C-alpha cells in the first residue's frame, strides 16, 4: 500500500471518527437539553404546587379570620344583650317590691340578725308595713331608703344584711347569666 492510499484510508478513518464524535455530541446535547427541560418542568410544577398551597393556606386563613371575627362579633352582641337585659331587670326591680315581699324577706333575715337592736331600711312609703312585720320587736328602727329598689336591708351593729332585690340579683346573676348565655348560644340551633 502506497503513501497516497494510506493517506486516503487515514482520511476516511478520521472522517468516520469525526462523524461518530459529532453524532455522539448531538446525542449528548439532546440528552442534556431533555434533562434540562425535565428539570425545568419539575421546578415549574413544584413552584406552581407551592404557590397553590400558599394560596390555599391564605384562603383558609382568611376564612378562619372571618369566622373568628364573626364569632367575636356575636359574642360582643350577646354580651351587650345580656348587659341590656340585666340593666332592664335592675330598672324593673323597684317596681317588683311590695310590703308582702318585704315581710317575707324580713322573716328570712331576722334569724340571722340575732336578738339585739336592728335597723331596717325599706322602700319609701313602706315603713309602717315593715314595723307591722317586725311585730313590735324591741330595738328595731325602721327607716326609708333614699329611693325605691325593692326588698329590705337590715343593719346589725356594723354588719349590713342586704336582701334588696338588686343585691339578690347580684348574687344570683352568675348562675342566671350562664343560663341566659346558654339560651342565647343555642338560639337558631336544631
C-alpha distance (Angstrom), angle and dihedral (degrees) to the residues before:
residue distance angle dihedral
X1 . . .
X2 3.71 . .
X3 3.71 132.7 .
X4 3.85 95.8 -102.1
X5 3.76 90.4 49.8
X6 3.78 91.0 49.0
X7 3.77 89.8 51.2
X8 3.77 91.3 50.4
X9 3.83 91.9 50.3
X10 3.78 89.9 48.1
X11 3.81 90.8 48.7
X12 3.79 90.8 50.0
X13 3.79 91.1 48.0
X14 3.82 91.4 47.9
X15 3.82 90.8 48.0
X16 3.82 90.7 49.7
X17 3.82 91.5 48.5
X18 3.82 89.8 47.2
X19 3.85 89.9 51.2
X20 3.80 90.5 47.8
X21 3.82 91.3 48.6
X22 3.82 91.6 48.0
X23 3.81 90.7 48.3
X24 3.81 91.0 48.2
X25 3.81 90.2 46.7
X26 3.82 90.8 49.7
X27 3.83 90.9 49.3
X28 3.84 90.1 48.3
X29 3.82 90.6 47.7
X30 3.84 90.5 50.3
X31 3.84 90.3 47.6
X32 3.83 91.9 49.0
X33 3.83 92.4 47.5
X34 3.83 91.5 47.5
X35 3.79 91.1 48.1
X36 3.82 90.6 48.2
X37 3.82 90.0 49.4
X38 3.83 91.1 49.9
X39 3.81 91.2 48.7
X40 3.81 91.7 45.8
X41 3.84 90.4 48.6
X42 3.83 90.6 48.2
X43 3.81 91.3 47.9
X44 3.82 90.0 47.2
X45 3.82 91.7 48.8
X46 3.82 91.3 47.0
X47 3.80 90.8 49.5
X48 3.82 91.1 49.2
X49 3.81 91.0 48.0
X50 3.81 91.0 48.8
X51 3.83 90.9 48.4
X52 3.81 90.5 47.8
X53 3.81 90.5 49.8
X54 3.81 91.2 47.0
X55 3.80 90.8 48.2
X56 3.80 91.2 48.2
X57 3.81 91.1 48.4
X58 3.83 89.7 50.7
X59 3.79 90.8 48.2
X60 3.83 91.7 49.7
X61 3.81 90.9 46.4
X62 3.80 90.7 50.4
X63 3.81 91.5 48.8
X64 3.82 91.1 47.3
X65 3.79 90.4 47.2
X66 3.80 90.9 51.0
X67 3.80 91.0 47.4
X68 3.79 90.7 48.7
X69 3.80 91.5 48.1
X70 3.80 90.4 48.5
X71 3.80 91.0 49.2
X72 3.81 90.7 48.0
X73 3.82 90.6 50.1
X74 3.82 90.0 49.7
X75 3.81 91.0 49.8
X76 3.80 91.4 49.6
X77 3.80 90.4 48.4
X78 3.81 91.6 48.8
X79 3.82 90.0 48.3
X80 3.81 89.4 50.4
X81 3.82 90.7 49.0
X82 3.81 91.2 49.6
X83 3.81 90.9 48.1
X84 3.82 91.2 48.0
X85 3.80 90.5 47.8
X86 3.79 91.7 50.0
X87 3.82 91.6 48.6
X88 3.80 90.3 50.4
X89 3.81 91.8 48.7
X90 3.82 91.1 49.7
X91 3.81 89.5 48.8
X92 3.80 91.3 52.6
X93 3.82 96.3 43.8
X94 3.80 93.5 82.8
X95 3.80 88.4 58.8
X96 3.81 91.4 49.5
X97 3.80 94.7 62.5
X98 3.79 121.8 99.9
X99 3.81 138.0 168.9
X100 3.81 89.0 -105.3
X101 3.81 91.6 53.7
X102 3.82 90.0 47.0
X103 3.83 89.6 53.0
X104 3.82 92.0 51.0
X105 3.81 92.3 47.4
X106 3.81 91.1 47.8
X107 3.79 89.9 51.7
X108 3.84 88.3 54.5
X109 3.82 93.4 48.7
X110 3.81 102.5 41.3
X111 3.84 95.7 75.4
X112 3.79 89.0 53.1
X113 3.80 91.5 46.9
X114 3.78 93.1 60.3
X115 3.82 127.3 -150.6
X116 3.82 101.5 -58.0
X117 3.78 129.1 95.5
X118 3.79 116.2 -61.3
X119 3.76 138.6 -172.9
X120 3.80 117.4 -140.8
X121 3.80 119.8 -158.7
X122 3.82 116.8 -161.3
X123 3.79 137.1 167.8
X124 3.81 114.7 -73.7
X125 3.82 111.6 -82.4
X126 3.80 94.7 24.0
X127 3.80 97.8 86.9
X128 3.83 95.7 103.8
X129 3.81 92.7 49.0
X130 3.82 89.6 50.3
X131 3.82 91.5 50.2
X132 3.80 89.2 51.3
X133 3.84 90.3 49.3
X134 3.80 89.8 52.4
X135 3.82 87.8 55.0
X136 3.76 94.9 -146.3
X137 3.78 96.4 -49.7
X138 3.80 105.3 -176.8
X139 3.78 115.2 -112.9
X140 3.80 94.4 16.8
X141 3.80 116.2 137.1
X142 3.79 120.1 -169.6
X143 3.78 122.6 -158.9
X144 3.81 136.6 166.7
X145 3.77 123.2 -106.6
X146 3.82 116.6 -123.9
X147 3.83 90.3 -108.1
X148 3.78 138.5 10.6
X149 3.79 114.1 -91.7
X150 3.81 104.9 148.5
X151 3.79 125.2 -109.5
X152 3.79 131.8 42.1
X153 3.76 140.6 -81.3
X154 3.80 122.7 -151.0
X155 3.80 119.9 -160.1
X156 3.81 116.1 -158.4
X157 3.80 112.4 -179.4
X158 3.82 101.3 -52.2
X159 3.77 95.2 -24.9
X160 3.81 118.8 101.1
X161 3.79 118.0 -155.5
X162 3.79 100.7 -161.0
X163 3.79 112.3 -163.3
X164 3.77 96.5 156.3
X165 3.76 116.2 136.0
X166 3.83 92.9 -110.5
X167 3.83 89.7 52.3
X168 3.80 91.4 48.4
X169 3.80 89.5 49.4
X170 3.81 89.7 49.4
X171 3.81 90.7 54.0
X172 3.80 93.8 44.8
X173 3.80 97.3 39.3
X174 3.84 98.8 90.5
X175 3.82 90.7 58.3
X176 3.80 94.4 38.0
X177 3.80 91.6 46.9
X178 3.81 91.2 51.0
X179 3.81 90.8 52.7
X180 3.80 92.0 46.0
X181 3.80 90.9 48.1
X182 3.80 89.3 51.7
X183 3.80 89.4 52.0
X184 3.81 90.9 48.3
X185 3.80 92.9 46.6
X186 3.78 91.2 48.2
X187 3.79 96.1 49.9
X188 3.75 112.5 117.9
X189 3.82 93.5 17.7
X190 3.81 122.3 123.6
